[in-house]
Amino acid sequence: MAGANVLEINDLNFESEVLKSSLPFLLDFSAVWCGPCRVLGPIVEKVADDFKGQVRVGKLDIDDSPATTSKFGIRGVPTVVVFKDGKESGRLVGVANKETLVKLLGV
């Protein structure tokens, strides 16, 4: 389950929440069965808490949202994708520290 400042994203709300966001959006593609995803989760939540109002953060379960996962060619999890102005502006595969995620966001 995501933290208070992390949105649950799925195939149905992806476009309205992520692509139409006026703020940069960090989306964590993950899965409940993925060990490294459980390591990255709290780091993503910390970014969401620390940069509330500057960025939006969400988590998408690849098993629950196969259309979005396929559209962006997600082949391994965790994968973090940053969207700005409705377009992908950065991507990182694997576990990363907070500083790396912040750098990817450009904040």
C-alpha positions, -999 to 999 in steps of 0.1 A, spaced: 0 0 0 12 35 -9 19 63 16 -3 93 21 13 113 -6 17 85 -31 -13 80 -55 -24 46 -66 -22 46 -104 -38 21 -128 -48 17 -164 -80 37 -158 -66 68 -141 -31 69 -157 -39 95 -183 -59 119 -160 -35 116 -131 -1 113 -148 -1 126 -183 -23 156 -175 -4 165 -143 8 201 -142 36 190 -119 64 166 -127 52 130 -120 74 102 -106 57 69 -113 70 37 -96 61 6 -117 62 -23 -92 47 -56 -81 37 -70 -48 59 -101 -54 90 -80 -61 116 -79 -33 135 -49 -47 102 -30 -51 96 -34 -14 131 -18 -8 123 11 -32 88 18 -18 98 37 13 123 57 -7 96 67 -32 73 76 -3 101 98 12 104 117 -21 66 122 -22 66 135 14 97 158 10 86 173 -23 48 175 -18 35 204 -38 65 204 -61 60 169 -77 34 142 -78 43 106 -70 24 74 -78 27 37 -77 14 14 -104 12 -24 -100 23 -40 -133 0 -70 -127 -31 -49 -122 -23 -25 -151 -10 -45 -180 -20 -19 -207 1 9 -192 29 -14 -184 31 -27 -220 27 8 -235 58 20 -218 78 -12 -224 83 -20 -187 103 -53 -187 116 -53 -151 106 -40 -118 111 -17 -100 112 8 -129 107 45 -121 96 68 -149 93 106 -146 68 124 -167 68 161 -175 42 178 -195 27 145 -204 59 130 -218 85 107 -204 115 127 -193 135 101 -174 137 64 -165 155 43 -140 154 5 -136 162 -10 -102 166 2 -67 179 38 -63 186 61 -34 166 93 -27 192 115 -42 191 96 -75 153 99 -77 154 136 -69 181 141 -97 159 122 -121 130 145 -112 151 176 -117 140 193 -85 
